[in-house]
Amino acid sequence: MFDQVKKMMELKKQADLLKRELEKVIVEYNEVRGIKIRLNGAQMFQSFEIEDSWLAPQQKARFQTELIKAVNMAIKKSQKEAAAQMQKVPGFNIPGLS
C-alpha cells in the first residue's frame, strides 16, 4: 500500500513538472488565411493576430467561422504536442494517447 502511495506521489510530481514544461511550449497556428493564434502546450491562449481585412463589417460572419476553425485547429496541434511530451515522461507512456 505504501509503495502505491509513493508511486502516485511520484506520478503527481512528474505530472506537475510536465505541466510546467508544457506551459513553456508555444504552439503557433496560422494556416487559416489572415488569422494567427498562439497558445501554450497547456492549451492556454497566448495571443492572436487578425489581418485588418477581416475586421470589415461585411466580413463578420466569415470571420467568426474562420476564427472558430483556427482556434480548434490550434488546440488540436497543442494536444498533439502535449501527447508527444507526455510520452517522454517515464510512467506516462499511456497506449493510444498519441
C-alpha positions as CSV (number, residue, x, y, z in Angstrom):
1,M,0.0,0.0,0.0
2,F,2.8,2.4,0.9
3,D,4.5,1.7,-2.3
4,Q,1.4,2.6,-4.3
5,V,1.0,5.9,-2.4
6,K,4.7,6.6,-3.1
7,K,4.3,5.8,-6.7
8,M,1.2,8.0,-7.0
9,M,3.1,10.9,-5.3
10,E,5.9,10.5,-7.8
11,L,3.5,10.4,-10.7
12,K,1.9,13.6,-9.4
13,K,5.3,15.2,-9.1
14,Q,6.1,14.2,-12.7
15,A,2.7,15.5,-13.9
16,D,3.3,18.9,-12.2
17,L,6.7,19.1,-13.9
18,L,5.2,18.2,-17.2
19,K,2.5,20.8,-16.8
20,R,5.2,23.5,-16.2
21,E,7.1,22.3,-19.2
22,L,4.0,22.4,-21.4
23,E,3.3,25.9,-20.3
24,K,6.7,26.9,-21.8
25,V,5.9,25.3,-25.2
26,I,4.3,27.8,-27.6
27,V,2.3,26.4,-30.5
28,E,1.5,28.7,-33.4
29,Y,-1.2,28.1,-35.9
30,N,-1.5,30.3,-39.0
31,E,-2.9,28.0,-41.7
32,V,-6.2,30.0,-41.8
33,R,-5.6,33.0,-44.0
34,G,-5.4,36.2,-42.0
35,I,-5.6,34.6,-38.6
36,K,-2.6,33.6,-36.4
37,I,-3.2,32.0,-33.0
38,R,-0.6,31.2,-30.3
39,L,-1.3,29.0,-27.3
40,N,0.9,27.1,-25.0
41,G,1.2,23.3,-24.6
42,A,-1.2,23.6,-21.6
43,Q,-3.8,25.0,-24.1
44,M,-3.9,28.5,-22.7
45,F,-4.2,31.2,-25.3
46,Q,-1.2,33.5,-25.5
47,S,-2.2,35.7,-28.4
48,F,-3.9,36.0,-31.7
49,E,-3.4,38.3,-34.7
50,I,-6.0,39.2,-37.3
51,E,-5.4,40.9,-40.6
52,D,-7.2,44.2,-41.0
53,S,-9.3,43.0,-43.9
54,W,-11.1,40.6,-41.6
55,L,-12.4,43.5,-39.5
56,A,-14.7,44.9,-42.1
57,P,-18.4,44.7,-41.1
58,Q,-19.3,42.8,-44.3
59,Q,-16.8,40.1,-43.3
60,K,-18.1,39.4,-39.8
61,A,-19.9,36.0,-40.4
62,R,-17.0,34.6,-42.4
63,F,-14.5,35.9,-39.8
64,Q,-16.4,34.2,-37.0
65,T,-16.5,30.9,-38.9
66,E,-12.8,31.0,-39.7
67,L,-11.8,32.1,-36.2
68,I,-13.6,29.1,-34.7
69,K,-11.8,26.8,-37.3
70,A,-8.4,28.3,-36.5
71,V,-8.9,28.0,-32.7
72,N,-10.0,24.4,-33.0
73,M,-7.0,23.5,-35.2
74,A,-4.6,25.3,-32.8
75,I,-6.0,23.3,-29.9
76,K,-5.6,20.1,-31.9
77,K,-2.0,21.0,-32.6
78,S,-1.4,21.8,-29.0
79,Q,-2.9,18.4,-27.9
80,K,-0.5,16.6,-30.2
81,E,2.4,18.4,-28.7
82,A,1.2,17.6,-25.2
83,A,0.8,13.9,-26.1
84,A,4.4,13.9,-27.5
85,Q,5.7,15.5,-24.3
86,M,3.9,13.0,-22.1
87,Q,5.3,10.1,-23.9
88,K,8.8,11.3,-22.9
89,V,8.0,11.0,-19.2
90,P,8.6,7.6,-17.6
91,G,5.4,6.2,-16.3
92,F,3.2,8.4,-18.5
93,N,3.5,6.4,-21.7
94,I,-0.2,5.6,-22.0
95,P,-1.1,3.5,-25.0
96,G,-3.3,5.2,-27.5
97,L,-2.5,8.7,-26.3
98,S,-0.6,9.8,-29.4
